[in-house]
Amino acid sequence: MKKGEFLYEGKAKRLYKTEHPDILWLEYKDDATAFNGQKRESLAGKGPLNNAISSWFFTLLSQHGIGHHFLDTVSDREQLVRPVTIVPLEVVVRAIAAGSLCRRLGIPEGQRLPNVLVEWYYKDDALGDPLVTEDHIALLELAEPEQLAFMKAQALQIYAVLQQALEPKGIVLVDFKLEFGLDSSGRLLLADEISPDTCRFWDAQSGKKMDKDRFRQELGGTLDGYREILERLGGKANV
Ligand code: UDP
């Protein structure tokens, strides 16, 4: 498989064609961004860490029969994925209050929610990715009600699989963000990444943050947190 024509650059990844029309080449960058791109920095080694962590989670999901775009890891910062057209929604799953949920509703950080919560955000940088209801999604024709039902069910199943895998490793899964896309046959497929950039992970003993909040909140040691996640998953950090 060869890396082909450049297709698209996002905040954390670059996408290329391959010689195979049904396979794309995804490269994880070292760039870190927060607050809708207002804070940005290059963290040398973040790409390889997220590539390894994301590959680990997608492989775990395969073992539980959950479909996704990930195919294979090809280098320390590159993987092969299925092409999808991304649904412009961020699907956020929360077990414990943190971040925007605390700011919006006044719930104290760290409070476990009585039920796992699923929220929808409209992926639109110009609007600052606003929280939207299912009626807003229908109004904007972002997804069909059956597609929402499918994504919500998948999101809850993914929470259960990740939580079960992380608990024995002393990692608390606080919340995370998923993105889905439509493949060439119109099937909804989990896409994007699952990494400390898109999840909140806390140490079960100390509550130490091991995710992008270290960068957002200027706590220092951002990549030490990411490295610790990879090591606890049993992966190797060669950065
Ligand atoms: N998240 C993300 N990308 C975004 C917004 C949120 O990956 O553009 C993740 C974030 O890392 C956290 C979860 O989604 O794990 C919930 O984020 P929240 O709504 O609390 O936003 P924040 O506090 O980061 O503004």
Boltz pocket constraint, residues with backbone or C-beta under 6 A from the ligand:
constraints:
  - pocket:
      binder: B
      contacts: [[A, 90], [A, 92], [A, 93], [A, 98], [A, 99], [A, 100], [A, 101], [A, 129], [A, 175], [A, 176], [A, 177], [A, 196], [A, 197], [A, 198], [A, 199], [A, 200], [A, 212]]
      max_distance: 6.0
